[in-house]
Amino acid sequence: MKAGGRGEVWTLAEIREGRLHPVSYELLAWGRGVADALGVPLASVVPGDNPPDAASLFAHGADKVYLAEDPGLKHFLVDAYAGVLADMTEEYEPQVFIASATTQGRSVMSVLYARLGCGLTADCTDLSVRDGLLLQTRPAIGGNVMADIMTPERRPQMCTVRPKSKRPLTPDPSRKGELVRYTPKKSSLASALTFLGFDPELRVGLPIQDAEVIVAGGKGMKEAKNFALLEELARLLGGSVGASRAAVDLGWAPHSSQVGLSGKSVTPRLYIAWGISGAVQHLAGMGGAETVVAVNIDPNAPIFGVSDFGVVGSALEVLPRLIDDLKKNKRHIPAGRLAGR
Ligand SMILES: Cc1cc2nc3c(=O)[nH]c(=O)nc-3n(C[C@H](O)[C@H](O)[C@H](O)COP(=O)(O)OP(=O)(O)OC[C@H]3O[C@@H](n4cnc5c(N)ncnc54)[C@H](O)[C@@H]3O)c2cc1C
């Protein structure tokens, strides 16, 4: 154990294609509040091969940055990452370790907590401190209650938080911090996995969590091929395509487009729900939408209860007509126009 790190609050930075992913800064905003309440330093841990400069992490609130550098960490191999993070956690003994509920964060933290034998609260939407312990708040029972979870006995207290659940702090380029270079043990880098390649997802528009306009489809779209209509509308509106879990489970849309409790939380200016009933688990992910439009054949569908505008009718009739109308009138809204409104 190195006393220098004992009791710190740690956040896990993520690297994508050689650059720090924005969730790394969101986590520092969460971590800053927790570290200040506990009166301890805040550190960001960056595993990777040739990780990027730490200055931006200091600017966004880190007091310390641990760079764990090795060619074996070039690609995200969950067992190698977890092995290195387990060694670091045992050596420096942080009291709190926060990661993002991204695919990387969820994967590595679930292996790490099992190796360390401590607790993990997944998918938190709020973090605070009570009686010197991390209070981890997350939706439970289908999103109907908010559960407060504490881990009094094991260290570190570990959790993942939803991406986009907090804005990064305003960067202060004059902030400086301590840089610690950590050399991973070769034995901990051993992996049963082989990196084959990376295929970027082919999709219309931005990732849904960043989109200003979301055109989302549910089981009422009837068939996978009808999602092509949603893509066309999304292109015309400068938006992205979302989906209900039912549509994702049917293979009509990728999981990355799922909105809801077990999908993504989104905050667009405009959310158009086509053939989505409005189950509570779906609504849990779209509560941040500014304006909601719903199209459904059932006038009693719960989605109408949260909509600003509703159309009772078949998506398969209304959607082609809307697309035709937008094309005829050339009312194409370039991406970014809504963002600048
Ligand atoms: C633990 C848990 C987590 C979950 N997480 C999520 C989640 O993250 N996201 C999520 O979405 N769900 C989630 N669910 C599932 C959720 O409960 C619903 O089953 C799901 O949202 C239903 O999807 P849907 O609205 O597409 O389908 P349905 O509920 O089957 O609704 C289809 C709708 O389409 C309408 N319709 C039918 N034909 C047409 C037509 N031609 N034109 C227009 N409308 C039409 C129908 O009237 C109906 O309202 C979760 C469930 C559980 C238990």
The ligand as an ORCA input file, in Angstrom:
! r2SCAN-3c Opt
* xyz 0 1
  C     -36.370     -4.096    -15.994
  C     -36.963     -3.598    -17.281
  C     -36.253     -2.659    -18.006
  C     -36.784     -2.159    -19.205
  N     -36.087     -1.225    -19.895
  C     -36.641     -0.666    -20.993
  C     -35.971      0.367    -21.709
  O     -34.847      0.750    -21.392
  N     -36.581      0.903    -22.776
  C     -37.831      0.498    -23.202
  O     -38.334      1.028    -24.208
  N     -38.463     -0.497    -22.551
  C     -37.894     -1.093    -21.479
  N     -38.537     -2.123    -20.873
  C     -39.712     -2.713    -21.538
  C     -40.994     -1.931    -21.350
  O     -41.644     -2.384    -20.183
  C     -41.927     -2.161    -22.561
  O     -42.146     -3.536    -22.740
  C     -41.407     -1.582    -23.864
  O     -41.031     -0.239    -23.684
  C     -42.523     -1.663    -24.911
  O     -42.018     -1.227    -26.147
  P     -43.048     -0.668    -27.247
  O     -43.712      0.532    -26.704
  O     -42.272     -0.539    -28.496
  O     -44.025     -1.901    -27.449
  P     -45.528     -2.085    -26.990
  O     -45.693     -1.834    -25.534
  O     -45.946     -3.410    -27.513
  O     -46.309     -0.919    -27.721
  C     -46.489     -0.835    -29.095
  C     -47.355      0.379    -29.349
  O     -47.501      0.538    -30.724
  C     -48.828      0.942    -30.993
  N     -49.105      0.619    -32.382
  C     -49.381     -0.601    -32.929
  N     -49.499     -0.480    -34.273
  C     -49.271      0.823    -34.564
  C     -49.226      1.552    -35.767
  N     -49.434      0.982    -36.952
  N     -48.948      2.876    -35.700
  C     -48.741      3.502    -34.502
  N     -48.777      2.836    -33.325
  C     -49.020      1.520    -33.369
  C     -49.676      0.202    -30.000
  O     -50.911      0.867    -29.784
  C     -48.759      0.257    -28.769
  O     -49.044      1.410    -27.982
  C     -38.033     -2.637    -19.684
  C     -38.734     -3.588    -18.931
  C     -38.203     -4.052    -17.762
  C     -38.987     -5.061    -16.970
*
